[in-house]
Amino acid sequence: MREFLFYAYILLLFMLSVFGLHRYYMVWLYRKNINKRPEPMHRFSDLPTVTIQLPIFNEKYVADRLIEAVAAIRYPLDRLEIQVLDDSTDETTLIAERKCAEVRGRGIDIRYIHRDDRTGFKAGALENGLRTARGEYVAVFDADFLPDPDFLERTIHHFTDPGIGMVQARWDHLNRGWSLLTESQSILLDGHFMIEHTARNRSGRFFNFNGTAGIWRKTTIADAGGWQHDTLTEDLDLSYRAQIRGWRFIYLPDITVPAELPVEMSSFKSQQFRWAKGSIQVFLKLYPSILRSALPAKVKMEAFFHLGANFAYLLMTLFCILLPLNILLRHRHGIREVIFFDLPVFLLATISVLFFYFYSEMAVIRSTSHVVHASKLRLLFYLPATMAVGIGLTVNNACAVIEALIRKASPFVRTPKYDITGAGRGNGRLTKVLANAYRSKALNGVALIEALFAVYFTIGIHAAFLAGFWFSIPFLLLFQFGFLYTATMTLLGEPIAALLRRLDPTH
């Protein structure tokens, strides 16, 4: 049994190290192509007509804010159309319809389109809007995004190249400083948007539209088969279908569109579950045809790591079971074994994550003047915490992967918005969260498993301490904190978040 556990542990470490090595590769690819900044082929002498679609569902706290921000976008009024695609079942319908009437009174072509039948969820709403959209190009903004007035001025001219099908901007964060959770989310997203998107796009590999803060050529959507709702990530699905058809995409990291991050663990985990399950659904749907295609090998390989990245959570779940056992069973291991085996794997599987997100945050700092990014000292605290939060998502996302593999259908669960910006100080902000009508109040069974893992790693830490395995304790602590944090924040919710904000040394 000891040998079986040891070799199973080695196999899992090797497989996880491949994903870790890929993070180093992404940073190398980013650095290699950093100076390949995309520029428009020409500039439109006669600006084309653009439709902006705003898909919303029960967004009474942010509907006004969204419509007002989009109405402020600078563009000739005779060539701009705004569609508010509302599937709401609450008072959002009245709020949005009233705001549309107000904006229409300013001479802006804005249409309120309501569906009683939510077939296809967001993808269905977007497809329904396309039937009457008069724009040659279609921009999309989710309810929590606030584009700058110059968004179209800075993106539309890239479509002078007839081969360009989509232009994506980078996400920024309205409430990064709210809590440890939002700080961690911002770091995770920065890695994806600053490093991965840039590296993939500028090196000729596929990347994806992120469902919002981007603009499509309408004929590209049609040529790729339109919006489809057989996966939970309709944006990723359409992106790959379009690029397989030969359309090229542009990513503009210097153009940012800020959005609101989930402030509750249950909402964050629900969002991550949807993204993880959806990506595997797209992998199962499209990767076989990608392999059979005449696409370059580098595109096929990166598509595997992009679409299949969440398979790592299945490996991580097994790794979490074996890690404490393996440490305790290997009581005879010495310094040579640590140097020649454990240390190289540690560098690949663990330090790669810290290095990847540290590098991405440095890139963000260099690209922005936001004060919130200015302190490198903050990163020394938040990077290990972010890694722990990522570990804490293991069970949640592994369940998502399993559901995708067994083809279990599930509805599109949107992430609730709270109209929260800035840091989380003040009782008024906390009350806004606690009183929010869209809060998830159901007990999450996954959180109970996370709590058991936290107890399991606590026992492992105690045993390692008694056995004198000092090298292992920091690693075990990272796992213990990750599971304890996600479980506690899910089960006890925002009151614990408020306490953690007070204890946060960087505040």
C-alpha positions in Angstrom: 0.0 0.0 0.0 2.9 2.3 0.8 4.4 1.8 -2.6 1.1 2.2 -4.4 0.4 5.5 -2.6 3.9 6.7 -3.4 3.8 5.9 -7.1 0.3 7.3 -7.4 1.6 10.5 -5.7 4.5 10.6 -8.1 2.2 10.2 -11.1 -0.1 13.0 -10.0 2.8 15.3 -9.3 4.2 14.7 -12.8 0.9 15.4 -14.4 0.3 18.6 -12.3 3.9 19.6 -13.2 3.0 19.6 -16.8 0.3 22.2 -16.1 2.8 24.1 -14.0 5.4 24.1 -16.7 2.8 25.5 -19.1 2.5 28.6 -16.9 6.2 29.2 -17.3 5.7 28.8 -21.1 2.9 31.3 -21.1 5.2 33.9 -19.4 7.9 33.2 -21.9 5.5 33.5 -24.8 4.2 36.8 -23.4 7.7 38.2 -23.1 8.6 37.0 -26.6 5.7 38.7 -28.2 5.2 41.7 -25.9 6.2 44.3 -28.6 3.8 42.9 -31.3 1.1 45.5 -30.5 -1.9 45.3 -32.9 -2.6 48.4 -34.9 -5.6 49.0 -37.2 -4.9 48.3 -40.9 -6.6 51.6 -41.8 -9.1 54.0 -40.2 -12.8 54.1 -41.4 -13.4 57.2 -43.3 -17.1 56.5 -43.0 -17.9 54.9 -39.6 -20.0 51.7 -39.8 -23.2 51.1 -37.8 -22.7 49.5 -34.4 -25.2 47.7 -32.2 -24.4 47.5 -28.5 -26.2 44.6 -26.8 -26.8 44.6 -23.0 -28.0 41.2 -21.8 -29.5 41.4 -18.3 -31.4 39.2 -16.0 -32.7 40.4 -12.6 -30.2 43.2 -12.3 -32.2 45.9 -10.4 -29.1 47.2 -8.6 -26.9 47.8 -11.7 -29.3 48.2 -14.7 -29.4 52.0 -14.5 -25.6 52.2 -14.1 -25.0 50.0 -17.1 -27.4 51.8 -19.4 -26.1 55.2 -18.4 -22.5 54.2 -19.0 -23.2 52.8 -22.5 -25.4 55.8 -23.4 -22.3 58.0 -22.8 -20.2 56.1 -25.4 -19.1 58.6 -28.1 -20.3 57.6 -31.6 -22.4 59.2 -34.3 -26.0 58.8 -33.1 -27.3 57.8 -36.6 -24.9 54.9 -36.6 -25.4 53.6 -33.0 -28.0 51.3 -31.7 -28.4 50.0 -28.1 -30.4 46.9 -27.3 -31.3 46.2 -23.7 -32.0 42.4 -23.8 -33.9 41.8 -20.6 -35.0 38.4 -19.5 -35.8 39.6 -16.0 -38.6 38.3 -13.8 -38.5 41.1 -11.1 -38.7 44.9 -10.9 -35.6 45.1 -13.1 -38.0 45.2 -16.1 -39.6 48.5 -14.8 -36.2 50.0 -14.0 -34.6 49.2 -17.3 -37.6 50.2 -19.4 -37.9 53.5 -17.6 -34.2 54.2 -18.1 -34.4 53.3 -21.8 -37.2 55.8 -22.2 -35.1 58.5 -20.5 -32.1 57.8 -22.7 -34.3 57.6 -25.8 -35.4 61.1 -25.0 -31.8 62.3 -25.5 -32.0 61.2 -29.2 -30.2 57.9 -28.7 -31.5 54.8 -30.5 -32.1 52.5 -27.6 -34.5 49.5 -27.7 -35.8 47.6 -24.8 -36.4 43.9 -25.7 -38.0 41.6 -23.1 -38.3 37.8 -23.3 -40.7 35.8 -21.1 -39.1 32.6 -22.3 -35.5 32.3 -21.3 -34.6 29.6 -23.8 -30.9 29.6 -24.3 -30.3 32.0 -21.4 -27.7 34.6 -22.3 -26.9 33.0 -25.7 -30.6 32.9 -26.5 -31.0 36.6 -25.6 -28.1 37.6 -27.8 -29.3 35.5 -30.7 -32.8 37.0 -30.3 -31.4 40.5 -30.4 -29.3 39.8 -33.5 -32.5 39.1 -35.5 -33.4 42.8 -35.4 -29.9 44.4 -34.9 -29.1 46.9 -37.6 -25.4 47.2 -36.8 -22.6 45.6 -39.0 -20.7 45.2 -35.7 -22.1 44.1 -32.3 -20.5 45.0 -29.0 -21.6 43.2 -25.8 -21.5 44.4 -22.2 -22.7 42.4 -19.2 -24.6 44.1 -16.4 -21.7 44.8 -14.1 -19.4 46.4 -16.8 -18.8 50.1 -17.2 -17.1 51.0 -20.6 -15.4 54.3 -21.1 -16.9 56.8 -23.5 -14.0 56.2 -26.0 -14.5 52.4 -26.2 -15.8 52.3 -29.8 -13.3 55.0 -31.0 -10.4 52.8 -29.8 -11.7 49.4 -31.1 -13.8 49.9 -34.3 -11.0 50.7 -36.7 -9.4 47.3 -36.2 -12.2 46.0 -38.3 -10.8 47.7 -41.4 -9.0 44.4 -41.8 -11.6 42.2 -43.4 -10.2 39.1 -41.7 -10.8 40.4 -38.2 -13.9 38.9 -36.6 -13.7 40.0 -32.9 -11.9 42.6 -30.8 -11.6 42.0 -27.0 -10.7 44.5 -24.3 -9.2 43.6 -20.9 -11.3 43.4 -17.8 -10.5 45.7 -14.9 -12.0 45.6 -11.4 -14.3 48.1 -9.7 -14.0 46.6 -6.2 -10.6 45.0 -6.1 -10.0 46.3 -2.5 -13.2 45.1 -1.0 -11.8 42.0 0.7 -9.3 39.2 0.5 -11.7 37.4 -1.8 -11.9 40.2 -4.3 -8.2 40.9 -4.2 -7.6 37.2 -4.9 -10.1 37.2 -7.8 -8.5 40.3 -9.4 -5.1 38.6 -9.3 -6.5 35.4 -10.9 -8.2 37.4 -13.6 -5.2 39.6 -14.2 -3.1 36.5 -15.0 -5.7 35.3 -17.5 -6.2 38.7 -19.2 -2.7 40.2 -19.0 -0.5 37.1 -19.7 -2.6 34.3 -21.3 -4.7 36.4 -23.6 -1.8 38.5 -24.8 0.5 35.5 -25.2 -2.0 33.5 -27.2 -3.2 36.2 -29.4 0.2 37.7 -30.4 1.8 34.3 -31.0 -0.9 33.2 -33.4 -2.8 30.8 -31.1 -6.5 30.8 -30.4 -7.9 32.9 -27.5 -11.5 33.7 -26.7 -14.1 36.4 -26.4 -15.0 36.6 -22.7 -18.7 37.2 -23.0 -18.4 41.0 -22.5 -16.2 44.0 -23.2 -15.7 43.0 -26.8 -17.1 43.7 -30.3 -17.9 41.2 -33.0 -18.3 41.5 -36.8 -21.9 40.3 -37.2 -21.1 38.2 -40.3 -18.5 36.4 -38.2 -21.1 35.3 -35.7 -23.4 34.0 -38.5 -20.5 32.3 -40.4 -19.5 30.4 -37.2 -23.0 29.1 -36.6 -24.4 31.8 -34.4 -24.8 31.8 -30.6 -25.4 28.2 -29.3 -26.5 27.2 -25.9 -25.4 23.6 -25.5 -22.6 24.7 -23.2 -22.4 27.0 -20.2 -19.7 29.1 -21.9 -21.3 30.2 -25.1 -18.6 32.9 -25.6 -15.8 30.3 -25.5 -17.7 28.0 -27.8 -18.4 30.7 -30.5 -14.8 32.0 -30.3 -13.3 28.6 -31.2 -15.9 27.9 -33.9 -15.1 31.3 -35.5 -11.3 30.8 -35.3 -11.6 27.3 -36.7 -13.5 28.9 -39.6 -10.4 31.2 -40.2 -11.5 34.4 -38.5 -8.8 36.3 -36.7 -9.2 38.0 -33.3 -7.5 41.0 -31.7 -6.8 41.5 -28.0 -6.2 45.0 -26.7 -4.9 44.8 -23.1 -4.4 48.6 -23.0 -8.1 49.1 -23.3 -9.7 48.2 -20.0 -13.4 47.9 -19.0 -13.9 47.7 -15.2 -16.5 45.3 -13.7 -17.7 44.3 -10.3 -16.2 41.2 -8.7 -18.4 38.8 -6.7 -18.1 39.7 -3.0 -19.5 36.5 -1.6 -17.8 33.1 -1.7 -21.0 31.3 -2.8 -21.4 33.6 -5.8 -17.7 33.3 -6.7 -17.8 29.5 -6.5 -21.0 29.4 -8.6 -19.2 31.6 -11.3 -16.1 29.4 -11.2 -18.3 26.2 -11.4 -20.0 27.6 -14.6 -16.7 28.5 -16.2 -15.1 25.2 -15.4 -18.0 23.1 -16.5 -18.5 25.2 -19.6 -14.8 25.0 -20.7 -14.8 21.2 -20.5 -18.1 21.1 -22.4 -16.5 23.1 -25.2 -13.4 20.8 -25.0 -15.7 17.7 -25.5 -17.6 19.5 -28.3 -14.8 21.0 -30.3 -11.4 19.5 -29.5 -11.9 16.3 -31.5 -12.5 18.4 -34.7 -9.6 20.6 -33.8 -7.3 17.6 -33.7 -8.6 16.4 -37.0 -8.2 19.8 -38.7 -5.3 21.2 -40.6 -4.6 23.8 -37.9 -0.9 24.2 -36.9 0.4 21.9 -34.1 1.0 24.9 -31.8 -2.6 25.9 -32.1 -3.8 22.3 -31.3 -1.5 22.0 -28.4 -2.4 25.4 -26.8 -6.1 24.6 -27.4 -5.7 21.5 -25.2 -4.2 23.6 -22.3 -6.8 26.3 -22.8 -9.9 24.3 -23.1 -8.8 21.4 -20.9 -7.1 23.3 -18.1 -9.8 22.5 -15.6 -9.0 18.8 -15.9 -6.2 19.7 -13.4 -8.8 20.0 -10.7 -9.6 16.3 -10.9 -5.9 15.6 -10.4 -5.7 18.2 -7.6 -8.5 16.5 -5.7 -6.7 13.1 -5.8 -3.5 15.0 -4.9 -5.1 16.5 -1.8 -6.1 13.1 -0.6 -2.6 11.6 -1.1 -0.4 14.5 0.0 -0.7 14.2 3.8 -0.6 10.4 3.6 2.5 10.4 1.4 4.4 12.9 3.6 3.8 10.7 6.7 4.5 7.4 5.0 7.8 8.7 3.6 9.4 9.0 7.0 12.7 7.7 5.7 13.2 10.3 3.0 16.4 12.3 3.3 17.8 15.5 2.0 19.1 14.0 -1.2 15.6 12.8 -2.1 14.2 16.2 -1.3 16.8 18.0 -3.5 16.5 15.7 -6.5 12.8 14.9 -6.5 10.6 17.0 -4.2 12.3 20.4 -5.0 12.2 20.2 -8.8 8.5 19.1 -8.7 7.8 21.9 -6.1 9.3 24.5 -8.5 7.2 23.2 -11.4 3.9 22.6 -9.7 3.9 25.3 -7.0 6.4 28.1 -7.6 5.2 28.3 -11.2 1.8 29.5 -9.9 3.4 32.2 -7.7 5.7 33.3 -10.4 3.0 33.4 -13.0 0.7 35.7 -11.0 3.6 37.8 -9.7 4.7 38.5 -13.2 1.1 39.3 -14.3 0.7 41.8 -11.5 4.0 43.5 -12.4 2.7 43.7 -16.0 -0.5 45.3 -14.7 1.4 47.8 -12.6 3.5 48.8 -15.6 0.4 49.3 -17.7 -1.7 51.4 -15.3 -1.5 54.4 -13.0 -4.1 53.0 -10.5 -2.9 53.5 -7.0 -4.3 50.1 -6.0 -1.7 48.3 -8.0 1.2 50.4 -6.8 2.3 48.5 -3.7 4.5 45.4 -4.3 4.3 44.8 -0.6 0.6 44.0 -1.0 1.6 41.2 -3.4 3.7 39.5 -0.8 0.5 39.0 1.2 -2.0 38.4 -1.5 -0.1 36.1 -3.8 0.1 33.2 -1.3 -3.5 33.9 -0.3 -4.6 33.8 -4.0 -2.8 30.5 -4.4 -4.7 29.2 -1.3 -8.0 30.4 -2.7 -7.2 28.6 -5.9 -6.6 25.4 -4.0 -9.8 25.9 -2.1 -11.7 25.8 -5.3 -10.5 22.3 -6.1 -13.6 20.3 -5.0 -16.0 22.9 -6.4 -14.4 22.9 -9.9 -13.7 19.1 -9.9 -17.5 18.6 -9.4 -18.0 20.9 -12.4 -15.6 18.9 -14.6 -17.3 15.6 -13.6 -20.7 17.0 -14.5 -19.4 18.0 -17.9 -17.9 14.6 -18.4 -21.1 12.7 -17.6 -23.0 15.2 -19.8 -25.2 16.3 -16.9 -27.3 19.3 -18.0 -27.6 22.3 -15.7 -29.1 25.8 -16.1 -27.1 29.0 -16.6 -26.7 30.5 -13.1 -25.8 34.1 -13.4 -23.6 35.9 -10.9 -25.5 38.4 -8.8 -24.4 42.0 -8.8 -24.5 44.4 -5.8 -23.5 47.8 -7.2 -20.4 47.8 -5.1 -17.2 49.7 -6.0 -14.0 50.4 -4.1 -12.9 49.0 -0.8 -15.2 47.3 1.6 -15.3 49.8 4.5 -18.4 51.1 6.2 -21.5 49.5 7.6 -23.6 50.9 4.7 -21.7 48.7 2.2 -22.0 45.6 4.4 -25.7 46.2 4.8 -26.1 46.5 1.0 -24.6 43.0 0.6 -26.6 41.4 3.5 -29.9 42.8 2.3 -29.3 42.0 -1.4 -32.3 40.1 -2.9 -30.1 38.0 -5.1 -27.8 36.5 -2.4 -27.4 32.7 -2.4 -28.8 31.4 0.8 -28.7 27.7 0.1 -26.3 25.5 2.1 -23.6 24.3 -0.3 -22.8 20.6 0.1 -19.4 21.1 -1.5 -18.5 23.4 1.4 -18.9 20.5 3.8 -16.4 18.4 1.8 -14.1 21.4 1.8 -14.5 21.6 5.6 -13.5 17.9 5.9 -10.4 18.6 3.8 -9.5 21.4 6.1 -9.8 19.1 9.1 -7.8 16.4 7.2 -4.9 18.8 6.5 -5.0 20.1 10.1 -4.4 16.5 11.3 -1.7 16.2 8.6 0.0 19.3 9.9 -0.1 18.0 13.5 1.3 14.7 12.5 4.1 16.3 10.4 5.0 18.5 13.3 5.3 15.5 15.7 7.4 13.6 13.1 9.6 16.6 12.5 8.8 17.0 8.8 9.4 20.8 8.9 9.8 21.1 5.2 6.3 19.9 4.6 4.4 22.1 7.0 4.3 25.3 5.0 3.0 23.4 2.0 0.3 21.7 4.2 -0.7 25.0 5.7 -1.4 26.5 2.3 -3.9 23.7 1.6 -5.4 23.9 5.1 -6.0 27.6 4.8 -7.4 27.3 1.2 -10.0 24.7 2.2 -10.8 26.4 5.5 -11.3 29.8 3.9 -13.6 28.6 1.1 -15.6 26.4 3.4 -16.0 29.0 6.1 -16.8 31.8 3.7 -19.4 29.7 2.1 -21.1 28.4 5.2 -20.9 31.6 7.3 -20.9 34.2 4.5 -20.4 37.9 4.7 -20.2 38.4 8.5 -16.9 36.5 8.4 -15.8 38.6 5.3 -16.4 41.7 7.4 -14.2 40.4 10.2 -11.5 39.4 7.8 -11.5 42.9 6.2 -10.8 44.3 9.7 -8.0 41.9 10.3 -6.4 42.4 6.8 -3.0 43.9 7.6 -2.8 45.8 4.2 -5.9 47.8 5.1 
